[in-house]
Amino acid sequence: MARDAYARAGVDITLGNRVKSGLGALVRSTRRPGVIGGIGAFGGCFDGKIRGYRHPVLVASIDGVGTKLKVAHQLGRHGTIGEDLVNHCVNDIAALGAEPLFFLDYFGTGKLDPKIFRQILAGLVRGCRNAGCALLGGETAQMPGIYLGKDYDLVGSIVGVLEKGKATDGRTIRPGDVILGLPSNGLQTNGYTLARDILLKKARYRLGQKLPGSSQSVGQLLLAVHPNYRPALRKIARRVKIKGAAHITGGGLIDNPPRILPRGTAAEVRLGSWPIAPLFRILVAKGRLNVAEAYRTFNMGIGMIVVVGRQDVEKVKRAVRCYQIGRIVPGDRKVRLIG
């Protein structure tokens, strides 16, 4: 069959339909109570009567993966990018105490590659399944005038739920409370533009070579999966009251903690109170970054912070792997890095 004019112009609808034809079985593995209907309609449906909640409040967030996508392209490995995206979005709402309900994705590319698409979808499904979150739908767009070749963008939107009045929004944080840090798994999904500039251009490392001080290659470290912190947060919440939690994404340990600080408080983060991985040490050294720039651009080894009362610190330490990295003090809703 001859290719139609649209396909010759760069948008192959037939290819797109063929690539998406087998998605149903894969996506069905993410179903959870509340999902109505199947994949492929003009909109995904979810029952508004959410089991286990007397007064449910919906919590929504949207995000992307940033230029970590460029690393995936350079290595030809796209299987974990979808999982990165789901976990990032899950963590954003989990910081408020929300349970994830459903997730939708946007995949835009210049030239649809079935192999790449399937790898990304497998990661999305794995992330949703592990989070107990339904992959409710998505959009696959072929836009050769916007994206170059097989370059693509990946964006995700998530909706979760919590009981009204139960959000861990920081309003009960007081001076004297303790800041605990859950360890990150590398850069997660932020700081990649600077990291690639430092490692690949300035330091001239190759993605396949081992990073000094590490047993892993530069590429492996850069593609390390963004963890899902919700299981750890749930363990903590079963034992103590979480006064506030912040996902350490863009803005690092400088800009994210203030988002949960009430008026009249500040956060002191003690440098040296947790181990710094070789990746971050090299980024700081090779990039000649000052302390403030490093801790604002990168997570520096802390992927999520949790604020609890002093009396609860040991209970949390027994429940999850974490570091006591600072405290809440009187102040102006800012972070102070102290040596």
C-alpha positions as CSV (number, residue, x, y, z in Angstrom):
1,M,0.0,0.0,0.0
2,A,1.4,3.4,-1.0
3,R,2.2,5.8,1.8
4,D,-0.3,8.6,2.0
5,A,0.5,12.3,1.8
6,Y,0.6,12.8,5.6
7,A,3.1,9.9,6.0
8,R,5.3,11.4,3.3
9,A,5.2,14.7,5.2
10,G,6.5,12.9,8.3
11,V,3.4,11.8,10.3
12,D,2.6,8.1,9.8
13,I,-0.8,7.5,11.3
14,T,-0.8,3.9,10.2
15,L,2.5,3.3,12.0
16,G,1.2,5.0,15.1
17,N,-2.0,2.8,15.2
18,R,0.1,-0.3,14.7
19,V,2.5,0.6,17.5
20,K,-0.4,1.3,19.9
21,S,-2.5,-1.7,18.8
22,G,-1.2,-4.1,21.5
23,L,-1.2,-1.6,24.4
24,G,-4.4,-2.9,26.1
25,A,-3.0,-6.0,27.7
26,L,0.1,-4.2,29.0
27,V,-1.8,-1.3,30.4
28,R,-4.5,-3.5,32.0
29,S,-1.7,-4.8,34.4
30,T,-1.9,-1.4,36.1
31,R,-5.6,-1.4,36.8
32,R,-6.8,-0.6,40.3
33,P,-10.2,-0.2,41.9
34,G,-11.9,2.8,40.5
35,V,-10.9,2.5,36.9
36,I,-13.9,2.5,34.5
37,G,-13.6,1.2,31.0
38,G,-10.5,0.5,29.0
39,I,-7.7,2.3,27.2
40,G,-8.3,4.2,23.9
41,A,-11.3,6.3,24.6
42,F,-11.3,10.1,24.3
43,G,-10.8,10.3,28.0
44,G,-10.0,8.0,30.9
45,C,-12.7,7.5,33.5
46,F,-12.2,6.9,37.3
47,D,-15.0,6.4,39.9
48,G,-15.3,9.5,42.2
49,K,-16.4,7.3,45.1
50,I,-12.9,6.4,46.4
51,R,-12.9,3.5,48.8
52,G,-11.5,4.2,52.3
53,Y,-12.0,8.0,52.2
54,R,-14.8,9.9,54.0
55,H,-13.9,13.3,52.4
56,P,-11.5,12.7,49.6
57,V,-9.3,15.5,48.3
58,L,-7.8,15.1,44.9
59,V,-4.1,16.0,44.6
60,A,-2.7,16.6,41.1
61,S,0.8,17.2,39.7
62,I,2.6,17.2,36.3
63,D,6.3,16.9,35.4
64,G,8.9,15.8,32.9
65,V,12.2,14.0,32.9
66,G,14.4,16.9,31.7
67,T,17.5,16.3,29.6
68,K,18.0,12.9,31.1
69,L,16.3,12.0,27.9
70,K,19.5,13.0,26.0
71,V,21.5,10.4,28.0
72,A,19.0,7.7,27.1
73,H,19.3,8.6,23.5
74,Q,23.1,8.6,23.5
75,L,23.1,5.2,25.2
76,G,20.2,3.8,23.2
77,R,18.6,2.7,26.5
78,H,15.0,4.0,27.1
79,G,13.6,1.2,29.4
80,T,13.8,3.2,32.6
81,I,12.9,6.7,31.5
82,G,9.1,6.0,31.9
83,E,9.7,4.6,35.4
84,D,11.7,7.7,36.3
85,L,8.7,9.9,35.2
86,V,6.1,7.9,37.1
87,N,8.2,7.8,40.3
88,H,9.0,11.6,40.1
89,C,5.2,12.3,39.9
90,V,4.3,9.8,42.6
91,N,6.9,11.4,45.0
92,D,5.6,14.9,44.4
93,I,2.1,14.0,45.7
94,A,3.4,11.5,48.2
95,A,5.2,14.4,49.9
96,L,1.7,15.7,50.8
97,G,0.6,12.2,52.0
98,A,-1.5,11.4,48.9
99,E,-2.2,7.9,47.5
100,P,-1.7,7.8,43.7
101,L,-4.8,6.9,41.8
102,F,-4.1,7.3,38.1
103,F,-1.4,8.6,35.7
104,L,-1.5,10.0,32.1
105,D,1.5,10.5,29.8
106,Y,2.4,12.6,26.8
107,F,5.0,11.3,24.3
108,G,5.9,13.6,21.5
109,T,8.5,12.8,18.8
110,G,9.7,13.8,15.4
111,K,9.8,10.2,14.0
112,L,8.0,7.4,15.8
113,D,10.3,4.5,16.6
114,P,8.3,1.5,17.7
115,K,11.3,0.0,19.7
116,I,11.9,3.2,21.6
117,F,8.2,3.7,22.3
118,R,7.8,0.1,23.6
119,Q,10.8,0.5,26.0
120,I,9.3,3.8,27.4
121,L,5.9,2.3,27.7
122,A,7.3,-0.7,29.6
123,G,8.9,1.7,32.1
124,L,5.7,3.6,32.5
125,V,3.8,0.4,33.2
126,R,6.4,-0.9,35.6
127,G,6.4,2.4,37.5
128,C,2.6,2.6,37.7
129,R,2.2,-1.1,38.7
130,N,4.8,-0.7,41.5
131,A,3.1,2.4,42.8
132,G,-0.4,0.9,42.7
133,C,-1.4,3.6,40.2
134,A,-3.5,3.0,37.1
135,L,-2.1,4.1,33.7
136,L,-5.3,5.6,32.6
137,G,-4.4,7.0,29.2
138,G,-2.0,9.2,27.2
139,E,-1.1,10.9,24.0
140,T,1.4,9.9,21.3
141,A,2.2,12.8,19.0
142,Q,4.3,12.8,15.8
143,M,5.6,16.3,15.2
144,P,8.6,16.4,12.8
145,G,8.4,20.2,12.6
146,I,8.9,20.4,16.4
147,Y,11.2,17.5,17.3
148,L,14.3,16.5,15.4
149,G,14.4,12.9,14.1
150,K,13.8,10.4,16.8
151,D,14.2,13.0,19.6
152,Y,11.2,12.9,21.9
153,D,9.7,14.5,25.0
154,L,8.0,12.7,27.8
155,V,5.6,14.3,30.3
156,G,3.4,12.8,32.9
157,S,0.4,13.9,35.0
158,I,-0.7,12.2,38.1
159,V,-3.8,12.4,40.3
160,G,-3.9,11.1,43.9
161,V,-6.1,11.3,46.9
162,L,-5.9,12.1,50.6
163,E,-8.4,12.6,53.4
164,K,-9.3,16.2,53.9
165,G,-7.3,17.8,56.7
166,K,-4.7,15.0,56.6
167,A,-2.1,16.6,54.3
168,T,1.5,16.6,55.4
169,D,1.8,20.2,54.4
170,G,4.2,21.5,57.0
171,R,1.7,23.6,59.0
172,T,2.6,21.9,62.3
173,I,6.4,22.3,61.8
174,R,8.0,24.1,64.8
175,P,11.5,25.1,65.8
176,G,13.2,22.1,67.4
177,D,11.8,19.6,64.9
178,V,14.3,17.4,63.1
179,I,15.0,17.1,59.4
180,L,15.7,13.6,58.1
181,G,17.0,12.8,54.6
182,L,16.1,9.8,52.5
183,P,19.1,8.9,50.2
184,S,18.8,9.6,46.5
185,N,19.9,7.2,43.7
186,G,22.0,9.7,41.9
187,L,20.8,12.8,40.1
188,Q,17.2,11.4,39.8
189,T,15.6,13.6,37.2
190,N,17.2,17.1,37.8
191,G,20.4,18.9,37.0
192,Y,21.1,16.9,33.9
193,T,21.9,19.9,31.6
194,L,24.7,21.0,33.9
195,A,25.8,17.5,34.7
196,R,26.2,16.6,31.0
197,D,28.1,19.8,30.4
198,I,30.5,19.1,33.2
199,L,31.0,15.4,32.7
200,L,30.9,15.0,28.9
201,K,32.2,18.4,27.8
202,K,34.4,19.9,30.5
203,A,35.8,16.6,32.0
204,R,35.5,14.7,28.7
205,Y,34.3,11.5,30.3
206,R,32.8,8.9,28.0
207,L,29.4,7.4,28.9
208,G,30.9,3.9,28.8
209,Q,33.9,4.6,31.1
210,K,33.8,4.0,34.9
211,L,33.6,7.1,36.9
212,P,36.6,7.5,39.2
213,G,35.7,6.3,42.7
214,S,32.7,4.3,41.5
215,S,32.2,0.7,40.2
216,Q,29.7,2.0,37.7
217,S,30.1,3.8,34.3
218,V,29.2,7.4,33.8
219,G,26.2,6.3,31.7
220,Q,24.9,3.8,34.4
221,L,25.1,6.5,37.0
222,L,23.3,9.1,34.9
223,L,20.5,6.6,34.1
224,A,20.1,5.4,37.6
225,V,16.3,5.2,38.3
226,H,14.6,7.9,40.3
227,P,13.3,6.0,43.3
228,N,9.7,5.8,44.5
229,Y,9.8,7.1,48.1
230,R,6.1,6.5,48.9
231,P,6.8,3.0,50.5
232,A,9.3,4.6,52.9
233,L,7.0,7.5,53.6
234,R,4.2,5.1,54.5
235,K,6.5,3.1,56.8
236,I,7.3,6.3,58.6
237,A,3.7,7.5,58.8
238,R,2.6,4.2,60.4
239,R,5.0,4.9,63.3
240,V,5.2,8.7,63.8
241,K,3.5,11.9,62.7
242,I,5.2,13.3,59.6
243,K,5.0,17.1,60.0
244,G,6.2,17.8,56.5
245,A,8.0,16.2,53.6
246,A,9.7,17.7,50.5
247,H,10.7,16.0,47.3
248,I,14.2,17.2,46.4
249,T,14.0,18.0,42.7
250,G,14.8,21.2,40.8
251,G,16.1,23.7,43.2
252,G,17.8,21.1,45.3
253,L,18.2,21.4,49.1
254,I,18.0,25.2,48.8
255,D,14.6,25.9,47.1
256,N,12.5,22.8,48.0
257,P,12.4,22.8,51.9
258,P,11.0,26.3,52.1
259,R,7.9,25.1,50.3
260,I,6.8,23.4,53.5
261,L,8.1,25.8,56.1
262,P,5.5,27.9,58.1
263,R,6.1,31.5,58.8
264,G,8.7,32.2,61.5
265,T,10.7,29.1,60.8
266,A,13.8,28.2,58.8
267,A,15.8,25.0,58.1
268,E,19.4,24.4,59.0
269,V,21.0,21.7,56.9
270,R,24.3,20.4,58.3
271,L,26.9,19.7,55.6
272,G,28.8,16.4,56.2
273,S,25.9,14.7,58.0
274,W,25.4,12.2,55.1
275,P,27.8,10.6,52.7
276,I,28.4,12.3,49.3
277,A,28.7,9.9,46.4
278,P,31.7,10.3,44.0
279,L,29.3,11.5,41.2
280,F,28.4,14.6,43.2
281,R,32.0,15.2,44.4
282,I,33.2,15.1,40.8
283,L,30.5,17.4,39.5
284,V,31.4,20.0,42.2
285,A,35.1,19.7,41.5
286,K,35.1,19.5,37.7
287,G,32.4,22.2,37.5
288,R,34.1,24.4,40.0
289,L,30.8,24.9,41.7
290,N,30.4,26.8,45.0
291,V,28.5,25.2,47.8
292,A,25.3,27.2,47.2
293,E,25.2,26.4,43.5
294,A,25.9,22.7,44.0
295,Y,23.1,22.3,46.6
296,R,20.6,24.3,44.6
297,T,21.2,22.5,41.3
298,F,21.7,18.9,42.5
299,N,20.1,16.9,45.3
300,M,23.6,16.0,46.6
301,G,22.5,12.6,47.7
302,I,19.2,13.4,49.4
303,G,16.0,12.6,47.4
304,M,13.3,13.4,50.0
305,I,13.3,15.1,53.4
306,V,11.0,14.4,56.2
307,V,10.4,16.7,59.2
308,V,9.5,15.0,62.5
309,G,9.5,15.8,66.2
310,R,12.7,15.1,68.1
311,Q,11.1,12.4,70.1
312,D,10.3,10.4,66.9
313,V,13.8,10.4,65.3
314,E,14.9,7.0,66.5
315,K,11.6,5.3,65.5
316,V,12.1,6.6,62.0
317,K,15.7,5.5,61.8
318,R,14.7,2.0,62.8
319,A,12.0,1.9,60.1
320,V,13.9,3.2,57.0
321,R,17.3,4.1,55.8
322,C,17.8,7.8,56.5
323,Y,20.2,10.5,57.8
324,Q,19.6,13.2,60.4
325,I,20.7,16.2,58.3
326,G,19.4,19.2,60.1
327,R,16.8,20.9,62.3
328,I,14.1,23.5,62.2
329,V,15.0,26.9,63.8
330,P,13.3,30.3,64.1
331,G,13.8,32.3,60.8
332,D,12.5,33.6,57.5
333,R,11.5,30.4,55.6
334,K,15.0,29.8,54.1
335,V,17.6,27.1,54.2
336,R,20.9,27.7,55.9
337,L,23.8,25.4,55.0
338,I,26.0,25.0,58.0
339,G,29.4,23.3,58.3
